[in-house]
Amino acid sequence: MRKRTAGRFRLVLRTSLGFAALGIGSSVAGSAVVALLLFLQGLPGDVGDRGWILGLTAGGIVAASLLVGTLWTAYLQRRTVVWFTIGRPPTEDEAKRALRLPVDMAVVSGTLWLIGTIALGTLAGVLGSFDDASGMALTIGLGGLTTVGLMYLAAEWVARPVMTIALDVTPPHGSLPVTVLTRLIVTWALASGVPLVGVLLVATPPDVSRANPAASLITLSVIGLTTGAIGTALLARAVAAPLHRLRVALDRIARGTTDVSVDVDDSSEIGMLQTSVNELAAGLREQERMRDLFGRHVGTDVARHALEYGASLSGDVREVTALFVDVVDSTALASRTPPQELVAKLNRFFASVVSAVDARGGLVNKFQGDAALCIFGAPTRLSDAPTMALAAARAIRDAVVADGELDLGIGVACGQVFAGQLGTSSRLEYTVIGDAVNEAARLTEQAKSVPSRILASEGAVKAALGGEREFWQPHGPLLLRGRQQATEAWTN
């Protein structure tokens, strides 16, 4: 908690200092560049010894602009300052206001530069001449446009922590306050538009400059290169960096990692793309969760079969081996055992069943109270299903006997069955139906009174590989319930 508070404090402090440095630095730097250009052009040249009035007025305007700009921006974003400082989530209205922070700062800066341009241009005309007024107004105006453009791009960068929180409340959609095209236009203006306009004004009539234009042209070129480099760097940070993070996130998703989240820190089309990637990852996580739950309920093989063939009432006839396992005297066990304890015992019992069956490629088709039906050969075909089923029966018996909590009976039989979806179009269940399943269930009833607790049909034992058959010996014929002919049974 203390580390989180300290981290929050550092974030607020860093962002606040960034805005302060941006406001002061842009105004001072812009004013210094404008003053340098005016000096190189010899403007104003007709005010005589009254130039100090212009200098003093310009200094006062810069100082007043710093104060007014800070207070004005703080007023426009006063609610943003509150929720960001105390660390509470913003409301939807507060989030929308916070997303206008770069625009508000640019509007405030542009308004103040416009006022300064009009005031100083007018004063130069009053004290000097129309040429002085025109030259100063154009120079200050172009300097203001450059400063406002840099202010806008830099404010988007500094405001990232604020915008990330705000965009979590109001993700970008519909009509966007900022677009990539807007940034491209601003960057073009900084890199080419404004400097080239300045070059045209210096190099073409009417010539308002009172000095050799070479120095002004060189200065304008340097300013264009500098502002272009800064603007391009800010654009790259605003566009290329998020796109790189998105590419990395999509690469991870393509490799099967769904636990992916991208910070939405942009209110333009890039922010919409960030939101879409997060929604894509969330959708894939939900699908993975549903697939996992589906697989846990019906088995991974059945889930895979359903995803491959769809939800349809279909199936086919398969040669399978059925293994049926049931707890001995479960009614009496339930009467003398508390429900929670009984469930815990049954869960441990079924864990042994699932472990043995899964390890040998079988499917636990369904749990029936205290019994389980296991299938070998459907939906996944096995080349030696009887061998795997008989080995699983022995493994289940050994595990349950070693545990000592429950007694059981196991029956194994093989034959042709229908394997597929059964039910209606609105409620399906993958199951197997056939004589082999019934025979396994009836052998289980008899196995409960056999010392080994396992009985298998002769067909299942003889179909198994030689190594597995060595574990089995004849038990004798049994007349199973519902059958007219005796079944040759084998035991372990």
Secondary structure, 3 states (H helix, E strand, C coil): CHHHHHHHHHHHHHHHHHHHHHHHHHHHHHHHHHHHHHHHHCCCCCCHHHHHHHHHHHHHHHHHHHHHHHHHHHHHCHHHHHHHHHCCCCCHHHHHHHHCHHHHHHHHHHHHHHHHHHHHHHHHHHHCCHHHHHHHHHHHHHHHHHHHHHHHHHHHHHCHHHHHHHHHHCCCCCCCCCCHHHHHHHHHHHHHHHHHHHHHHHHCCCCCCCCCHHHHHHHHHHHHHHHHHHHHHHHHHHHHHHHHHHHHHHHHHHCCCCCCCCCCCCCCHHHHHHHHHHHHHHHHHHHHHHHHHHHHHHCHHHHHHHHHHCCCCCEEEEEEEEEEEEECCHHHHHHHCCHHHHHHHHHHHHHHHHHHHHHCCCEEEEEECCEEEEEECCCCCCCCHHHHHHHHHHHHHHHHHHHCCCCEEEEEEEEEEEEEEEEECCEEEEEEECHHHHHHHHHHHHHCCCCCCEEEEHHHHHHCCHHHHCCCEEEEEECCCCCCCCEEEEEC
